[in-house]
Amino acid sequence: MTTSYRQPGVVLTDRRFTVPLDHDRPEDETIELYAREVVASDKAHQDLPWLLYLQGGPGFGADRSVGRPGWLGRALQEYRVLLLDQRGTGHSTPANRQTLPLRGGPAEQAEYLTHFRADSIVRDCEVIRAELTPGKPWTVLGQSFGGFCATSYLSLAPEGLTTAVLTGGLPSLDAHADDVYRAAFPRIERKVTAHYARYPQDAERARRIADHLLHHDVVLSNGYRLTVEAFQSLGIVLGTGDGTHRLHYLLENAFVRTAQGHTLSDAFQEQAQAMLSYARHPLYALIHESIYGQDARPTGWSAERVRAEFPQFDAAKALAGDEPLLFTGESIHPWMFDCDPALRPLREPADLLAARTNWTPLYDPARLAANEVPVVAAVYHDDMYVDTAHSLRTARTIRGLRTWITDEFEHDGIRTGGPRVLDRLLALVRGEA
C-alpha cells in the first residue's frame, strides 16, 4: 500500500517493503523498510530513471526535507528519487532501547544487530529495486556511510547500478578500526587547532568548562551525565561546514551567575544535550565500529584504546599545564553507554559487538578492480570523518573511478553546496568535466 501527497514543487509517495532480516535465510524472519519517493510535480507522470539516496551514518534515517532544497532539487531535474530509511533507522523497523528488548537478552540483541551493516543494506536495496524499477538498474548517491554502502554495492551487486556517486564516503577496503582511528585523532587535532585559530577566545572558555566538569557532577535534564569526556566529544561538529561556528556559539554563553556562584547555564546545558543525545540515532553508537569489522579481529572499543595513544587528548593533563583542551569527534566510547540514558540499557549488546570475532568482508577488491560501473567520488581535503589518504588509496583500486578532490567543502558538502556538488559529480561521471 502506498500513499501519495504534495509539497511545494514535488509529489511524495510513502513506500514500504518487506525484506528478510538475514538475506542468507530468506525463509525466516522478515522486517519492514520505509522509503519516500520524491518526484518533481511537473514530471510526476514521466518515465524517469531512479536515483537511490543512501544517507550517512550509520544509524540515521533519510532526510526529512520540504520541497526541493539543495542537492535534491538538482537531482529532481532528471531523476525520480528514493530516500531510503536504512534498516534500523527512521520508519524501517527501528532498533533502539525501546525495541531491542523484544529480541531477548543482550546476546540475542547483539546477534540481531550484526544484520544492520552495509552488506545487508545493499541486499535490501536489490529487493526494493526489483519491485520498483522493475529490474532496471539505478543510480546510487551515497553520502558518508552511504558511500561505504555504495562501495559494497559495487562489490556485491554491480549489475543493479547504472552509476555510483559517492560524496565523502570512499572507505578503506581493508583498514581495521584501529587503523581508522590512528589516522583520525591527528585530523581531529588539526580541526581543533583551526577552530582556536578562528576563535582564540574559545580556548579559555573550553578550559573553564572542562575544569568545572572535572570538579562538579552535572546531570542534564534528560538524565545525561555531562562528564568532561562527553563535553570534549562535542567536537564532532568540527567536521561540518558550519560546525566551528556552532561550537563557538555554544561556548560563548556557557556560564551564568547565580546566588551560589557561577554555574553552567540552562541554555548551554539544553544545547549540549541536544548535540550529545543518541536518542534519535542509537544505531550510530551501537554499530559504528562494526562497519570496520571484516575479519576475525574484534574491534574491541577501538577508539577508546587508540585514544590512549594520544595523551594530548587527556583533559586533566591539559588543564594541569597550559595546553589547549582538545575536543574529540567521530568516535564511539564505552563511557557513552554510561552517560546517555538512550544508550544505558544497550551497554551489554554493545560490549558483545565490540568483542565479536567473525565479521564477514564488506568489499570485494577483485570485483572492484574489474568494475565496469561509472563511478565518481567527491573526496574532501582533510575530511575529519573519512581519512583522505584511505579514500585515495581505494580510488586507485576501483577500475574507472574518477575523483573530485576539493577543499571548498567539508564532509557535509552535499548539504552545504548540494546543487553545485551534485552537478559537478554528474558532469564528471558523464565526461563533461
ChimeraX attribute file (.defattr): number of C-alpha atoms within 10 A of each C-alpha:
attribute: neighborCount
match mode: 1-to-1
recipient: residues
	/A:1	6
	/A:2	8
	/A:3	10
	/A:4	12
	/A:5	9
	/A:6	15
	/A:7	14
	/A:8	10
	/A:9	13
	/A:10	21
	/A:11	18
	/A:12	20
	/A:13	17
	/A:14	16
	/A:15	19
	/A:16	18
	/A:17	15
	/A:18	14
	/A:19	21
	/A:20	19
	/A:21	20
	/A:22	18
	/A:23	17
	/A:24	9
	/A:25	10
	/A:26	11
	/A:27	10
	/A:28	10
	/A:29	11
	/A:30	14
	/A:31	15
	/A:32	16
	/A:33	23
	/A:34	22
	/A:35	24
	/A:36	21
	/A:37	20
	/A:38	26
	/A:39	29
	/A:40	26
	/A:41	15
	/A:42	11
	/A:43	16
	/A:44	14
	/A:45	9
	/A:46	11
	/A:47	9
	/A:48	16
	/A:49	15
	/A:50	24
	/A:51	25
	/A:52	22
	/A:53	24
	/A:54	29
	/A:55	23
	/A:56	24
	/A:57	21
	/A:58	28
	/A:59	28
	/A:60	21
	/A:61	25
	/A:62	22
	/A:63	15
	/A:64	9
	/A:65	10
	/A:66	11
	/A:67	17
	/A:68	18
	/A:69	12
	/A:70	18
	/A:71	19
	/A:72	22
	/A:73	18
	/A:74	17
	/A:75	23
	/A:76	20
	/A:77	13
	/A:78	15
	/A:79	23
	/A:80	20
	/A:81	25
	/A:82	23
	/A:83	21
	/A:84	27
	/A:85	25
	/A:86	32
	/A:87	29
	/A:88	24
	/A:89	26
	/A:90	22
	/A:91	17
	/A:92	20
	/A:93	16
	/A:94	23
	/A:95	22
	/A:96	21
	/A:97	17
	/A:98	10
	/A:99	11
	/A:100	20
	/A:101	15
	/A:102	10
	/A:103	13
	/A:104	11
	/A:105	12
	/A:106	20
	/A:107	16
	/A:108	14
	/A:109	22
	/A:110	24
	/A:111	14
	/A:112	17
	/A:113	20
	/A:114	16
	/A:115	17
	/A:116	22
	/A:117	22
	/A:118	24
	/A:119	23
	/A:120	23
	/A:121	21
	/A:122	22
	/A:123	19
	/A:124	20
	/A:125	20
	/A:126	20
	/A:127	16
	/A:128	21
	/A:129	19
	/A:130	13
	/A:131	12
	/A:132	13
	/A:133	13
	/A:134	9
	/A:135	14
	/A:136	15
	/A:137	19
	/A:138	19
	/A:139	21
	/A:140	27
	/A:141	24
	/A:142	26
	/A:143	28
	/A:144	24
	/A:145	27
	/A:146	27
	/A:147	27
	/A:148	29
	/A:149	32
	/A:150	33
	/A:151	31
	/A:152	25
	/A:153	26
	/A:154	24
	/A:155	23
	/A:156	18
	/A:157	14
	/A:158	20
	/A:159	16
	/A:160	21
	/A:161	23
	/A:162	18
	/A:163	21
	/A:164	26
	/A:165	27
	/A:166	28
	/A:167	28
	/A:168	31
	/A:169	28
	/A:170	31
	/A:171	28
	/A:172	23
	/A:173	21
	/A:174	18
	/A:175	14
	/A:176	20
	/A:177	24
	/A:178	20
	/A:179	16
	/A:180	21
	/A:181	23
	/A:182	16
	/A:183	18
	/A:184	23
	/A:185	23
	/A:186	13
	/A:187	20
	/A:188	24
	/A:189	20
	/A:190	13
	/A:191	23
	/A:192	22
	/A:193	18
	/A:194	14
	/A:195	20
	/A:196	17
	/A:197	12
	/A:198	13
	/A:199	14
	/A:200	13
	/A:201	13
	/A:202	21
	/A:203	19
	/A:204	14
	/A:205	18
	/A:206	21
	/A:207	20
	/A:208	16
	/A:209	18
	/A:210	23
	/A:211	16
	/A:212	17
	/A:213	18
	/A:214	16
	/A:215	10
	/A:216	13
	/A:217	10
	/A:218	17
	/A:219	14
	/A:220	14
	/A:221	11
	/A:222	13
	/A:223	13
	/A:224	21
	/A:225	18
	/A:226	20
	/A:227	21
	/A:228	21
	/A:229	20
	/A:230	22
	/A:231	17
	/A:232	19
	/A:233	21
	/A:234	19
	/A:235	22
	/A:236	22
	/A:237	20
	/A:238	26
	/A:239	24
	/A:240	20
	/A:241	18
	/A:242	13
	/A:243	17
	/A:244	21
	/A:245	16
	/A:246	13
	/A:247	19
	/A:248	19
	/A:249	13
	/A:250	16
	/A:251	19
	/A:252	13
	/A:253	13
	/A:254	21
	/A:255	19
	/A:256	13
	/A:257	10
	/A:258	10
	/A:259	6
	/A:260	6
	/A:261	8
	/A:262	12
	/A:263	15
	/A:264	17
	/A:265	14
	/A:266	14
	/A:267	14
	/A:268	17
	/A:269	19
	/A:270	13
	/A:271	12
	/A:272	20
	/A:273	20
	/A:274	12
	/A:275	13
	/A:276	18
	/A:277	18
	/A:278	21
	/A:279	14
	/A:280	15
	/A:281	21
	/A:282	23
	/A:283	24
	/A:284	17
	/A:285	22
	/A:286	26
	/A:287	23
	/A:288	21
	/A:289	26
	/A:290	24
	/A:291	21
	/A:292	24
	/A:293	26
	/A:294	21
	/A:295	16
	/A:296	11
	/A:297	15
	/A:298	22
	/A:299	24
	/A:300	19
	/A:301	21
	/A:302	21
	/A:303	23
	/A:304	16
	/A:305	14
	/A:306	18
	/A:307	20
	/A:308	11
	/A:309	11
	/A:310	13
	/A:311	10
	/A:312	16
	/A:313	21
	/A:314	17
	/A:315	21
	/A:316	15
	/A:317	14
	/A:318	17
	/A:319	16
	/A:320	9
	/A:321	8
	/A:322	9
	/A:323	14
	/A:324	20
	/A:325	26
	/A:326	23
	/A:327	26
	/A:328	25
	/A:329	19
	/A:330	20
	/A:331	19
	/A:332	19
	/A:333	18
	/A:334	15
	/A:335	15
	/A:336	23
	/A:337	21
	/A:338	16
	/A:339	20
	/A:340	22
	/A:341	18
	/A:342	22
	/A:343	23
	/A:344	15
	/A:345	18
	/A:346	22
	/A:347	17
	/A:348	16
	/A:349	21
	/A:350	25
	/A:351	18
	/A:352	17
	/A:353	27
	/A:354	23
	/A:355	14
	/A:356	20
	/A:357	16
	/A:358	12
	/A:359	18
	/A:360	11
	/A:361	14
	/A:362	24
	/A:363	23
	/A:364	16
	/A:365	15
	/A:366	11
	/A:367	16
	/A:368	23
	/A:369	15
	/A:370	13
	/A:371	18
	/A:372	18
	/A:373	19
	/A:374	18
	/A:375	29
	/A:376	26
	/A:377	27
	/A:378	26
	/A:379	28
	/A:380	25
	/A:381	19
	/A:382	19
	/A:383	23
	/A:384	27
	/A:385	26
	/A:386	27
	/A:387	23
	/A:388	22
	/A:389	16
	/A:390	18
	/A:391	21
	/A:392	17
	/A:393	14
	/A:394	19
	/A:395	22
	/A:396	13
	/A:397	17
	/A:398	22
	/A:399	16
	/A:400	18
	/A:401	21
	/A:402	19
	/A:403	21
	/A:404	15
	/A:405	15
	/A:406	14
	/A:407	12
	/A:408	10
	/A:409	21
	/A:410	25
	/A:411	26
	/A:412	21
	/A:413	25
	/A:414	23
	/A:415	18
	/A:416	17
	/A:417	16
	/A:418	19
	/A:419	19
	/A:420	15
	/A:421	20
	/A:422	23
	/A:423	14
	/A:424	16
	/A:425	24
	/A:426	19
	/A:427	12
	/A:428	19
	/A:429	20
	/A:430	12
	/A:431	9
	/A:432	9
	/A:433	10
